[in-house]
Amino acid sequence: MPHVMVERPPASEYAPYQAGYVASVPAGDIFEILSRQGTQFPEFLHALGEARGMYRYAPDKWTVKEMIGHVNDTERVFAYRALRFARADATPLASFEQDDYVPVGNFNARTLSSLADEFAHLRAATLDLYYHLDTDALARRGTASGFVVSVRAMAYVIAGHVAHHERILRERYL
């Protein structure tokens, strides 16, 4: 689908804690990167197998299923922020506390496969939102967690967040 080309955002367009996410996104078309993740990340998760879903590398760390549940929750929250900002909603948005969300998400009661499929659906919805934004909408900014963030920066944060968790899975869980 044709879309507006989006340049990597400067640090002034995202929160300092998001810098690692933005930096982890490779050079290239952000929409192609998001689309590729939408296919490759679920394939990676399916290949892990259900038996790996309950694994945690330390007693105080999330299981694989909990991590993917967190990735899915975060995709929703970040896409919602992008939507609000793209629509010129100036209402400051509160932060969300991942450590409060995960325990009540009941992710361990689900299959890893269902969580992987959910991610694919969420990413498709995120892409559908972004594919229909014009240059003005992509440049708009809003406040989330006390920081000003642009809609285009949120695309990089979304991609970088998934890349971050895939890296953790590969390095610490496999």
N, C-alpha and C positions, 0 to 999 in steps of 0.2 A: 504494500500500500504506500503511495507517495506521501511524503511528510516533509516538514520543515527541517532543515539541517540545524542541529543544536551544537554549539561550541561548548567545550568544557568550561564550567563556570569558575570565576575567580573566587578566592577564599571569602570575599565579602558577601557572597551569596549563600553561604551555608554556615551552620554552627561549627565552632572549632572541634567539637567531639565527632563531627561527621567527616573531617578531613581525611581520615584513613580510608573511609568508604570511597570517597571521591577519587583518592589517589590510586585505589586498587582497580579502578575501571581502566581497561586497556584503551589505547588510542583507537579511534574508529567511530563509526556511526552509532550513537547511543541506542537508537531504536533497533538496530540490528543486534547489538549486544544484548539488550533486554529480550528480544525475540529468541535469540539463541539460548539464553538462560532458561527461557520458558519451556524449551524442549530438552535441553541437555541436563539441567538440574533434576527434573523428575526422572529422567532415564538413569542418572547416577543413583538416585534414591532407590528406584526399583531394583537396580543391580545389587544393592547392598543386601537385600533379602530380609524377610520379616524377622528372622532370628536376631538380627543386629539391632532391631528397633528399640529394645529395652536396655541396650548397652550404655553405660556411662563410664568414662575413664577415671573418675574419682568419685567418692561417695557424695560430695557436695555439688557435683556437676549434673547438668540435665542429661536425660537419656536422649538418644537419637530422635525418638518421636517427639519429645518435648522441645528439642532444638528446632525441628521442622515446624511444629506448632507455633513456636515463637517467630520463625521466619514468615509463616503465613499471616499471623497477627500483624506483624510489622509491615508486610506488604499492604495490608488493608489500611492501616493507620497512615502510612506514608502516601498512599494513593489518595486517601481522603484529604489529607493536607494539600496535596497538589490540586485536587478538584476545588477545594475552598479558595485557595489562592488564585487559581486560574479564573475563577468566577468573580474575582475582585472583592472577596469577603475579607473585610479588615478586622474581623473579630479575632483577637489573639487566641490561639489554641493551646490547651494544656498539654503537658508532657504525658506520656503513658509509662507506667512503671512495669517493665518486663518481668521483674521478679514477683510482682503481684499477679500478673496475668497467667503465667505458666502454671502455677500450682492449681488454679481453678479451671484451666483449659481442658482438663481430663484427656490429654493427648495420649497417654499410655493405654487408654481403653480402646483406642482406634488402631487400625492397621497402618503400618508405614506406607503401604500402597495407597490408602485413602488420603493420607496427608500429602503424598507426592502428587496425586491427581488434583487435590485441592489447590496446590501451588500452581499447577499448570493452568487451572481455571482462573485463579486470581491474576496471574501474570497476563493472561489473554485480556482480562478486563482492564488491567493497568495500561496495556498497550492500546486498547481501543480508546481509552480516555486520551492518551497522549497523541495518538495518530490524528485526532480531530482538533488539536489546539493550534491556533495560529501564532505568529511571532509575538504579538502583543500579550497573549495569554501566557506563553512560555516565559516572558520577561517579568511577569507580575510577581510580586513578593507578598509574603504574609509572615506573621509571627507564630512560631511554634516553640514550646519549651523555653520561651524567653529570648529566642534568637530569630532574626530576620532571615528568611530562606526564599529563594526564587523557585518557581515551578520547574525551570530547566535544571536547577541544582538537585531538586528532588528526584529527577530521573536518574541522575548519577548516584545519589544516595541509595536509591532503591536497588540499582544494579550492584553497587559496592557492598551493600549489606548482605546480599545473597552470596557474592564472591567471598566475603569474609567468613561466613558460616560454612561454605563449602570447603574452604581452606582449613578451617578448624576440624571439620569432619575428616578430611584426608590426613591431617597431621596428628590428631589426637585420638580419633575414634577407630581408625582402620589399622 
